[in-house]
Amino acid sequence: MKRESNVCVQCNGQTAWQNVTFRYPFRHKVYNVKNFPAEVCSVCNEKSFHAKDLEKLDKQILKKESVQELEFSF
Protein backbone atom coordinates (compact mmCIF):
# COMPACT_ATOMS: atom_id res chain seq x y z
CA MET A 1 0.00 0.00 0.00
CA LYS A 2 1.41 3.40 -1.00
CA ARG A 3 1.47 5.94 1.82
CA GLU A 4 2.26 9.61 1.68
CA SER A 5 4.84 11.33 3.86
CA ASN A 6 3.77 14.03 6.28
CA VAL A 7 5.16 16.53 8.75
CA CYS A 8 6.35 15.37 12.18
CA VAL A 9 4.06 16.39 15.05
CA GLN A 10 7.07 16.76 17.39
CA CYS A 11 9.47 18.95 15.38
CA ASN A 12 7.81 19.73 12.00
CA GLY A 13 10.46 17.70 10.17
CA GLN A 14 9.69 15.62 7.08
CA THR A 15 8.55 12.04 7.65
CA ALA A 16 8.84 8.96 5.45
CA TRP A 17 7.34 5.48 5.71
CA GLN A 18 9.83 2.77 6.72
CA ASN A 19 9.68 -0.73 8.16
CA VAL A 20 11.01 -0.62 11.72
CA THR A 21 11.76 -2.91 14.64
CA PHE A 22 10.35 -1.86 18.01
CA ARG A 23 9.21 -3.11 21.41
CA TYR A 24 5.44 -3.28 21.86
CA PRO A 25 3.80 -3.71 25.28
CA PHE A 26 0.56 -5.69 25.10
CA ARG A 27 -1.37 -7.40 27.90
CA HIS A 28 1.42 -7.38 30.50
CA LYS A 29 4.04 -8.66 28.02
CA VAL A 30 6.53 -6.88 25.78
CA TYR A 31 6.95 -8.10 22.19
CA ASN A 32 9.81 -7.43 19.79
CA VAL A 33 8.14 -6.56 16.50
CA LYS A 34 10.11 -6.61 13.25
CA ASN A 35 9.31 -5.23 9.80
CA PHE A 36 6.45 -3.00 11.01
CA PRO A 37 5.40 0.06 8.95
CA ALA A 38 5.98 3.39 10.67
CA GLU A 39 6.14 7.01 9.67
CA VAL A 40 9.64 8.09 10.80
CA CYS A 41 10.84 11.70 11.12
CA SER A 42 14.12 12.45 9.34
CA VAL A 43 15.02 15.08 11.98
CA CYS A 44 14.08 13.73 15.42
CA ASN A 45 13.47 10.04 14.52
CA GLU A 46 9.97 10.11 16.07
CA LYS A 47 7.91 7.10 14.95
CA SER A 48 4.17 7.20 14.27
CA PHE A 49 2.08 4.12 13.62
CA HIS A 50 -1.19 3.80 11.71
CA ALA A 51 -4.09 2.68 13.95
CA LYS A 52 -5.21 0.00 11.47
CA ASP A 53 -1.69 -1.50 11.45
CA LEU A 54 -1.69 -1.63 15.26
CA GLU A 55 -5.07 -3.37 15.21
CA LYS A 56 -3.63 -6.00 12.85
CA LEU A 57 -0.66 -6.40 15.19
CA ASP A 58 -2.95 -6.92 18.19
CA LYS A 59 -4.85 -9.63 16.31
CA GLN A 60 -1.59 -11.32 15.27
CA ILE A 61 -0.36 -11.34 18.87
CA LEU A 62 -3.64 -12.81 20.13
CA LYS A 63 -3.26 -15.69 17.67
CA LYS A 64 0.31 -16.39 18.89
CA GLU A 65 0.28 -15.31 22.54
CA SER A 66 3.23 -17.46 23.56
CA VAL A 67 5.54 -15.82 20.99
CA GLN A 68 7.81 -13.00 22.18
CA GLU A 69 9.08 -11.90 18.76
CA LEU A 70 6.93 -11.25 15.70
CA GLU A 71 7.71 -10.60 12.06
CA PHE A 72 4.91 -8.39 10.80
CA SER A 73 3.56 -8.95 7.29
CA PHE A 74 0.59 -7.67 5.32
N, CA, C and O atoms as a GROMACS GRO file, in nm:
protein
  296
    1MET      N    1   0.083  -0.117   0.000
    1MET     CA    2   0.000   0.000   0.000
    1MET      C    3   0.089   0.125   0.000
    1MET      O    4   0.179   0.136   0.083
    2LYS      N    5   0.065   0.215  -0.089
    2LYS     CA    6   0.141   0.340  -0.100
    2LYS      C    7   0.091   0.439   0.003
    2LYS      O    8  -0.029   0.463   0.014
    3ARG      N    9   0.183   0.497   0.080
    3ARG     CA   10   0.147   0.594   0.182
    3ARG      C   11   0.226   0.721   0.162
    3ARG      O   12   0.344   0.718   0.125
    4GLU      N   13   0.161   0.832   0.186
    4GLU     CA   14   0.226   0.961   0.168
    4GLU      C   15   0.301   1.002   0.294
    4GLU      O   16   0.262   0.967   0.406
    5SER      N   17   0.410   1.077   0.275
    5SER     CA   18   0.484   1.133   0.386
    5SER      C   19   0.413   1.256   0.438
    5SER      O   20   0.336   1.320   0.366
    6ASN      N   21   0.439   1.289   0.563
    6ASN     CA   22   0.377   1.403   0.628
    6ASN      C   23   0.480   1.484   0.703
    6ASN      O   24   0.600   1.467   0.684
    7VAL      N   25   0.431   1.571   0.789
    7VAL     CA   26   0.516   1.653   0.874
    7VAL      C   27   0.511   1.596   1.016
    7VAL      O   28   0.404   1.559   1.064
    8CYS      N   29   0.625   1.590   1.082
    8CYS     CA   30   0.635   1.537   1.218
    8CYS      C   31   0.559   1.626   1.316
    8CYS      O   32   0.569   1.748   1.311
    9VAL      N   33   0.482   1.564   1.405
    9VAL     CA   34   0.406   1.639   1.505
    9VAL      C   35   0.496   1.691   1.617
    9VAL      O   36   0.457   1.782   1.690
   10GLN      N   37   0.616   1.634   1.632
   10GLN     CA   38   0.707   1.676   1.739
   10GLN      C   39   0.793   1.795   1.699
   10GLN      O   40   0.811   1.889   1.777
   11CYS      N   41   0.848   1.793   1.575
   11CYS     CA   42   0.947   1.895   1.538
   11CYS      C   43   0.922   1.961   1.402
   11CYS      O   44   0.999   2.047   1.360
   12ASN      N   45   0.814   1.921   1.334
   12ASN     CA   46   0.780   1.973   1.200
   12ASN      C   47   0.877   1.927   1.091
   12ASN      O   48   0.878   1.984   0.982
   13GLY      N   49   0.958   1.826   1.119
   13GLY     CA   50   1.046   1.770   1.018
   13GLY      C   51   0.967   1.685   0.919
   13GLY      O   52   0.849   1.656   0.942
   14GLN      N   53   1.031   1.647   0.810
   14GLN     CA   54   0.969   1.562   0.708
   14GLN      C   55   0.971   1.416   0.752
   14GLN      O   56   1.071   1.369   0.805
   15THR      N   57   0.861   1.346   0.730
   15THR     CA   58   0.855   1.204   0.765
   15THR      C   59   0.851   1.119   0.639
   15THR      O   60   0.814   1.166   0.531
   16ALA      N   61   0.890   0.994   0.655
   16ALA     CA   62   0.884   0.896   0.545
   16ALA      C   63   0.846   0.761   0.604
   16ALA      O   64   0.881   0.730   0.718
   17TRP      N   65   0.774   0.681   0.526
   17TRP     CA   66   0.734   0.548   0.571
   17TRP      C   67   0.851   0.452   0.559
   17TRP      O   68   0.917   0.446   0.455
   18GLN      N   69   0.876   0.377   0.667
   18GLN     CA   70   0.983   0.277   0.672
   18GLN      C   71   0.933   0.157   0.751
   18GLN      O   72   0.839   0.169   0.831
   19ASN      N   73   0.994   0.043   0.730
   19ASN     CA   74   0.968  -0.073   0.816
   19ASN      C   75   1.067  -0.067   0.930
   19ASN      O   76   1.187  -0.054   0.908
   20VAL      N   77   1.016  -0.078   1.054
   20VAL     CA   78   1.101  -0.062   1.172
   20VAL      C   79   1.087  -0.184   1.264
   20VAL      O   80   0.996  -0.265   1.250
   21THR      N   81   1.181  -0.194   1.356
   21THR     CA   82   1.176  -0.291   1.464
   21THR      C   83   1.154  -0.212   1.592
   21THR      O   84   1.221  -0.111   1.615
   22PHE      N   85   1.060  -0.258   1.677
   22PHE     CA   86   1.035  -0.186   1.801
   22PHE      C   87   0.977  -0.281   1.906
   22PHE      O   88   0.934  -0.392   1.874
   23ARG      N   89   0.977  -0.235   2.031
   23ARG     CA   90   0.921  -0.311   2.141
   23ARG      C   91   0.778  -0.264   2.163
   23ARG      O   92   0.751  -0.144   2.168
   24TYR      N   93   0.686  -0.359   2.176
   24TYR     CA   94   0.544  -0.328   2.186
   24TYR      C   95   0.483  -0.394   2.310
   24TYR      O   96   0.472  -0.516   2.316
   25PRO      N   97   0.445  -0.314   2.411
   25PRO     CA   98   0.380  -0.370   2.528
   25PRO      C   99   0.234  -0.404   2.497
   25PRO      O  100   0.161  -0.323   2.440
   26PHE      N  101   0.193  -0.525   2.536
   26PHE     CA  102   0.056  -0.569   2.510
   26PHE      C  103   0.018  -0.674   2.613
   26PHE      O  104   0.083  -0.778   2.623
   27ARG      N  105  -0.085  -0.646   2.689
   27ARG     CA  106  -0.137  -0.740   2.790
   27ARG      C  107  -0.029  -0.794   2.884
   27ARG      O  108  -0.012  -0.915   2.895
   28HIS      N  109   0.042  -0.705   2.949
   28HIS     CA  110   0.142  -0.738   3.050
   28HIS      C  111   0.264  -0.812   2.995
   28HIS      O  112   0.340  -0.871   3.072
   29LYS      N  113   0.284  -0.809   2.864
   29LYS     CA  114   0.404  -0.866   2.802
   29LYS      C  115   0.462  -0.760   2.708
   29LYS      O  116   0.394  -0.666   2.669
   30VAL      N  117   0.590  -0.777   2.674
   30VAL     CA  118   0.653  -0.688   2.578
   30VAL      C  119   0.701  -0.774   2.461
   30VAL      O  120   0.773  -0.871   2.480
   31TYR      N  121   0.660  -0.736   2.340
   31TYR     CA  122   0.695  -0.810   2.219
   31TYR      C  123   0.795  -0.732   2.137
   31TYR      O  124   0.787  -0.610   2.128
   32ASN      N  125   0.891  -0.802   2.077
   32ASN     CA  126   0.981  -0.742   1.979
   32ASN      C  127   0.916  -0.761   1.843
   32ASN      O  128   0.896  -0.874   1.798
   33VAL      N  129   0.884  -0.652   1.778
   33VAL     CA  130   0.814  -0.656   1.650
   33VAL      C  131   0.910  -0.610   1.541
   33VAL      O  132   0.971  -0.504   1.550
   34LYS      N  133   0.921  -0.692   1.436
   34LYS     CA  134   1.012  -0.661   1.325
   34LYS      C  135   0.931  -0.632   1.200
   34LYS      O  136   0.820  -0.683   1.182
   35ASN      N  137   0.988  -0.549   1.113
   35ASN     CA  138   0.931  -0.523   0.980
   35ASN      C  139   0.792  -0.459   0.988
   35ASN      O  140   0.703  -0.494   0.911
   36PHE      N  141   0.774  -0.365   1.081
   36PHE     CA  142   0.645  -0.300   1.101
   36PHE      C  143   0.646  -0.161   1.037
   36PHE      O  144   0.742  -0.086   1.057
   37PRO      N  145   0.542  -0.124   0.961
   37PRO     CA  146   0.540   0.006   0.895
   37PRO      C  147   0.521   0.121   0.994
   37PRO      O  148   0.432   0.117   1.079
   38ALA      N  149   0.606   0.221   0.981
   38ALA     CA  150   0.598   0.339   1.067
   38ALA      C  151   0.635   0.462   0.986
   38ALA      O  152   0.713   0.456   0.891
   39GLU      N  153   0.578   0.573   1.026
   39GLU     CA  154   0.614   0.701   0.967
   39GLU      C  155   0.726   0.757   1.056
   39GLU      O  156   0.702   0.786   1.173
   40VAL      N  157   0.846   0.773   1.001
   40VAL     CA  158   0.964   0.810   1.080
   40VAL      C  159   1.014   0.947   1.038
   40VAL      O  160   1.032   0.975   0.920
   41CYS      N  161   1.036   1.034   1.138
   41CYS     CA  162   1.084   1.170   1.112
   41CYS      C  163   1.233   1.167   1.078
   41CYS      O  164   1.311   1.100   1.146
   42SER      N  165   1.272   1.240   0.975
   42SER     CA  166   1.412   1.245   0.934
   42SER      C  167   1.496   1.335   1.025
   42SER      O  168   1.619   1.331   1.019
   43VAL      N  169   1.430   1.417   1.109
   43VAL     CA  170   1.502   1.508   1.198
   43VAL      C  171   1.517   1.450   1.339
   43VAL      O  172   1.628   1.434   1.390
   44CYS      N  173   1.404   1.417   1.402
   44CYS     CA  174   1.408   1.373   1.542
   44CYS      C  175   1.389   1.222   1.560
   44CYS      O  176   1.398   1.172   1.672
   45ASN      N  177   1.364   1.149   1.452
   45ASN     CA  178   1.347   1.004   1.452
   45ASN      C  179   1.220   0.957   1.524
   45ASN      O  180   1.208   0.839   1.557
   46GLU      N  181   1.126   1.047   1.548
   46GLU     CA  182   0.997   1.011   1.607
   46GLU      C  183   0.925   0.914   1.514
   46GLU      O  184   0.924   0.932   1.393
   47LYS      N  185   0.864   0.810   1.573
   47LYS     CA  186   0.791   0.710   1.495
   47LYS      C  187   0.642   0.723   1.521
   47LYS      O  188   0.600   0.736   1.636
   48SER      N  189   0.563   0.720   1.416
   48SER     CA  190   0.417   0.720   1.427
   48SER      C  191   0.365   0.596   1.357
   48SER      O  192   0.416   0.556   1.252
   49PHE      N  193   0.264   0.536   1.417
   49PHE     CA  194   0.208   0.412   1.362
   49PHE      C  195   0.062   0.435   1.324
   49PHE      O  196  -0.010   0.509   1.391
   50HIS      N  197   0.019   0.371   1.218
   50HIS     CA  198  -0.119   0.380   1.171
   50HIS      C  199  -0.206   0.292   1.260
   50HIS      O  200  -0.169   0.178   1.288
   51ALA      N  201  -0.321   0.342   1.304
   51ALA     CA  202  -0.408   0.268   1.395
   51ALA      C  203  -0.451   0.132   1.337
   51ALA      O  204  -0.458   0.034   1.410
   52LYS      N  205  -0.479   0.126   1.209
   52LYS     CA  206  -0.520   0.000   1.147
   52LYS      C  207  -0.408  -0.104   1.151
   52LYS      O  208  -0.434  -0.223   1.167
   53ASP      N  209  -0.283  -0.058   1.136
   53ASP     CA  210  -0.169  -0.150   1.145
   53ASP      C  211  -0.156  -0.204   1.288
   53ASP      O  212  -0.126  -0.322   1.307
   54LEU      N  213  -0.177  -0.118   1.388
   54LEU     CA  214  -0.169  -0.163   1.526
   54LEU      C  215  -0.281  -0.261   1.559
   54LEU      O  216  -0.260  -0.355   1.637
   55GLU      N  217  -0.398  -0.242   1.502
   55GLU     CA  218  -0.507  -0.337   1.521
   55GLU      C  219  -0.471  -0.474   1.463
   55GLU      O  220  -0.499  -0.577   1.524
   56LYS      N  221  -0.408  -0.474   1.346
   56LYS     CA  222  -0.362  -0.600   1.285
   56LYS      C  223  -0.258  -0.667   1.373
   56LYS      O  224  -0.258  -0.789   1.390
   57LEU      N  225  -0.169  -0.587   1.430
   57LEU     CA  226  -0.066  -0.640   1.519
   57LEU      C  227  -0.130  -0.704   1.642
   57LEU      O  228  -0.091  -0.814   1.681
   58ASP      N  229  -0.226  -0.637   1.703
   58ASP     CA  230  -0.295  -0.692   1.819
   58ASP      C  231  -0.357  -0.828   1.786
   58ASP      O  232  -0.346  -0.922   1.865
   59LYS      N  233  -0.422  -0.837   1.672
   59LYS     CA  234  -0.485  -0.963   1.631
   59LYS      C  235  -0.380  -1.072   1.610
   59LYS      O  236  -0.402  -1.188   1.646
   60GLN      N  237  -0.266  -1.035   1.551
   60GLN     CA  238  -0.159  -1.132   1.527
   60GLN      C  239  -0.103  -1.182   1.659
   60GLN      O  240  -0.074  -1.301   1.673
   61ILE      N  241  -0.087  -1.094   1.756
   61ILE     CA  242  -0.036  -1.134   1.887
   61ILE      C  243  -0.135  -1.228   1.956
   61ILE      O  244  -0.095  -1.328   2.015
   62LEU      N  245  -0.263  -1.197   1.948
   62LEU     CA  246  -0.364  -1.281   2.013
   62LEU      C  247  -0.366  -1.423   1.955
   62LEU      O  248  -0.397  -1.518   2.027
   63LYS      N  249  -0.332  -1.437   1.828
   63LYS     CA  250  -0.326  -1.569   1.767
   63LYS      C  251  -0.204  -1.648   1.814
   63LYS      O  252  -0.206  -1.771   1.817
   64LYS      N  253  -0.096  -1.576   1.851
   64LYS     CA  254   0.031  -1.639   1.889
   64LYS      C  255   0.078  -1.586   2.023
   64LYS      O  256   0.191  -1.537   2.033
   65GLU      N  257  -0.003  -1.594   2.125
   65GLU     CA  258   0.028  -1.531   2.254
   65GLU      C  259   0.158  -1.576   2.318
   65GLU      O  260   0.219  -1.499   2.391
   66SER      N  261   0.201  -1.697   2.292
   66SER     CA  262   0.323  -1.746   2.356
   66SER      C  263   0.451  -1.695   2.288
   66SER      O  264   0.560  -1.715   2.341
   67VAL      N  265   0.439  -1.631   2.174
   67VAL     CA  266   0.554  -1.582   2.099
   67VAL      C  267   0.598  -1.446   2.154
   67VAL      O  268   0.514  -1.360   2.182
   68GLN      N  269   0.729  -1.426   2.169
   68GLN     CA  270   0.782  -1.300   2.218
   68GLN      C  271   0.833  -1.210   2.106
   68GLN      O  272   0.852  -1.090   2.126
   69GLU      N  273   0.856  -1.268   1.988
   69GLU     CA  274   0.908  -1.190   1.876
   69GLU      C  275   0.821  -1.218   1.754
   69GLU      O  276   0.791  -1.333   1.724
   70LEU      N  277   0.781  -1.112   1.684
   70LEU     CA  278   0.693  -1.125   1.570
   70LEU      C  279   0.752  -1.058   1.447
   70LEU      O  280   0.809  -0.949   1.457
   71GLU      N  281   0.737  -1.121   1.334
   71GLU     CA  282   0.771  -1.060   1.206
   71GLU      C  283   0.638  -1.019   1.146
   71GLU      O  284   0.553  -1.104   1.117
   72PHE      N  285   0.619  -0.890   1.128
   72PHE     CA  286   0.491  -0.839   1.080
   72PHE      C  287   0.487  -0.847   0.929
   72PHE      O  288   0.585  -0.815   0.862
   73SER      N  289   0.373  -0.891   0.874
   73SER     CA  290   0.356  -0.895   0.729
   73SER      C  291   0.212  -0.863   0.693
   73SER      O  292   0.120  -0.894   0.768
   74PHE      N  293   0.195  -0.802   0.577
   74PHE     CA  294   0.059  -0.767   0.532
   74PHE      C  295   0.000  -0.879   0.451
   74PHE      O  296  -0.113  -0.868   0.404
   0.00000   0.00000   0.00000
